[in-house]
Amino acid sequence: MEEIFQGTKKFKQEVFDQVQIVLNKFGLYIYNANVKQLVDEPGHEYFSYLGQKTQKEAQNKAKVDVAEEQMKGEVGTKERQGLTRQNAAKVGAETKVLSVRQEGIALKEEAKVRSEVQVYDNEREAEIAAAQAGLAMKKAGWEKQSKVAQVEAVKAVAIREAELQMEVERKNALRLTEKLKAEQLSKATVQDSNAALYKRQKAAEATLYEEVKLAEARKAQADAMFFEQKLAEDARLYAKEKEAEALNMVGKAKAEYVSSMLQALGGSYNALRDYLMIDGGMYQEMARINAGAVSGMQPKISIWSNGGGADGANAGAGEAGIGGAGAMQQVAGVYKMLPPLLSTVHEQTGMVPPAWMGSLPNDVPNCAKEYQMV
């Protein structure tokens, strides 16, 4: 409502726009329209209060604007006064600085001149001191040379005296040396014998010390070997004990196993034996051993006869015609049996018949070898 009251024109335009949208459907257009003044209904003072509020706001705003303008005037006055004072102080300070600077420049120039004068005076004094020092050094050098000459003269005399004294002392030393050589020569023989004895004693002591240390080392080595052997024996004993314990446990386990199997088989020892042989693979091992025993065998069977068939019939007929022919045929049959027999023996044993009985030809097959009689 406040927006409607305060913005009547805007409200009017929005109403026209909304109504125009509806009228466009009918082809109508609004050219002009007015909104009547908004008035309160009897008993309601809303719009009147809004009007009073607007008036008060306008009055208050005017008062604020007046007070703000007064404030700006007073502040501007104070600012101008302050700027005036600041500028005056700034000009005064710059004036003082300039005057002090000029005074400082003057003092610097004065000090510079004074220092230059002092430097010149110092240089003159230094030159004078250098000249005096050079003169003093020359005087000292001359005095030194004179004193050195005097000292050298005195020392030359002393050196000559010392040289003569040294010559005397050298002669005395040579005399004493010859005397001492004679005395020490007699003492040296005794000392040599004592030294040899001392060396032999020390050598004997060293040998004894080495033997003692060697014996101690051997004892320590023997102790170490004994300790090592003891540890090895203890280890073997421990291993044997553990092995015995393991065998004992295995035996107990086997005994319990056999006992339980015997109970399961109803106490039949034959059934238990057969089961253990089957479970242990004994039958398979027996079959393997038997198969290995006959695997390399190649048996050969030779069949021969002495002509008992047709030859026998002929012999029967011969008995009727010839009386002694049957006996010769029997002997011939025996000789016919020998070749295959000897051939079989040779194939199985490698033995050959003696030379007086005959020989076996190599190019004849084993099954049909001929026996050649001598």
Residue, then its C-alpha position, 0 to 999 in steps of 0.5 A: m500500500e505504501e508503494i501504491f501511495q508513494g508511487t501513484k504513477k508507477f501503479k497507474q502504469e502497471v494497472f494499464d499494462q495488465v488491463q491492456i494485455v486482457l484488452n488485446k484479446f478483443g482488439l481494444y487499446i487504452y488511449n487515456a485513463n486516470v486513477k482517482q485519488l486514494v481516500d480512506e473509508p469511513g473509520h479508517e485513517y490509513f492514507s491520511y496517516l501516510g500523507q502525514k508521514t510523508q510530510k514529516e519525512a519531508q520536513n525532517k529531511a529539510k532540517v537535516d539538509v540545513a544542519e548539514e550545510q551549517m556543518k559544512g560551513e563551520v568545518g570549512t572555516k576551521e579548515r581554512q584557518g588551520l591551513t593558514r596556520q600550517n602554511a605560516a608555520k611551514v614558511g617559518a620552519e623553512t626560513k629557519v632551516l635555510s638560515v641554519r644551513q647557511e650558517g653550517i656552510a659557513l662553519k664548514e668552510e671555516a673548518k676546511v680552511r683551518s684543517e688545510v692550515q693544520v695539514y700544512d703545519n703538520e707537513r712542515e713539522a714532519e719534514i723537520a722530524a724526518a731530517q732530524a731522524g736521518l741525522a740521528m740515524k747517521k750518527a748512530g751508524w757511525e757510533k756503531q761502526s766505531k764500537v764494532a771495530q773496537v769489539e772486533a779488535v778485542k774479540a780477535v785477541a780473545i779468539r786467538e787466545a782460545e785457539l791456543q788454549m784449544e790446542v793445548e787442551r787437544k794435546n792433553a786430551l790425546r795424552l789422556t785418551e792413550k792412557l784410558k785406552a790402555e786402562q780400558l783394554s784390560k777391563a774390556t777382556v773381563q767385561d767381554s767374558n761377563a757379557a758372554l755369561y750374561k748373554r748365555q743366562k738370558a738365552a737360557e731364561a728365554t728358552l725356558y720361558e718359551e718352553v713354559k709358554l709352549a707347555e701352557a699353550r699345549k695344555a690350553q689346546a688339549d683342554a679345548m680339544f677335550f672340551e670339544q670332544k666332550l661337547a661332541e660326545d654329549a651331542r651324540l649321546y643326546a641324539k642317541e637318547k632322542e633316537a631311542e625315545a623316537l624308536n620307543m614311541v614308534g614301537k609303542a605306536k606300532a604295538e597299539y596299532v597292531s593291538s587295535m587292528l587285532q581287536a578290529l579283526g576279532g582276534s584272528y592272527n591269520a587275518l592280521r598277518d594277511y592284512l599287514m602283508i598286504d598293507g606293507g606291500m609284501y605280495q607286490e615285492m614278492a611278485r617283483i622279485n619273481a618277475g626279476a628272476v625270470s625276466g632274463m631267462q630265455p629257455k630253449i627246448s630242443i626236440w630230436s629223435n633217433g629215427g624211430g618213425a620211418d627208420g624204425a619201420n625200415a629197421g623192422a623190415g631189415e631184421a627179416g632180411i639182414g640179421g645185424a643191421g638193427a644194432m648199427q641203426q641204434v648206434a647211428g640214432v645215438y650219433k644223430m642225437l649228439p649234434p642237437l644236444l651239444s648245440t643246446v649245451h653250447e647255446q645255454t652254457g657257452m661250452v664247446p665239445p672237445a676236438w676229438m668229438g667234432s666241431l660246430p659250424n658258425d654259419v649254421p643256425n642254432c636250431a639246425k646245426e650239423y655236427q661234423m664228426v672227425 
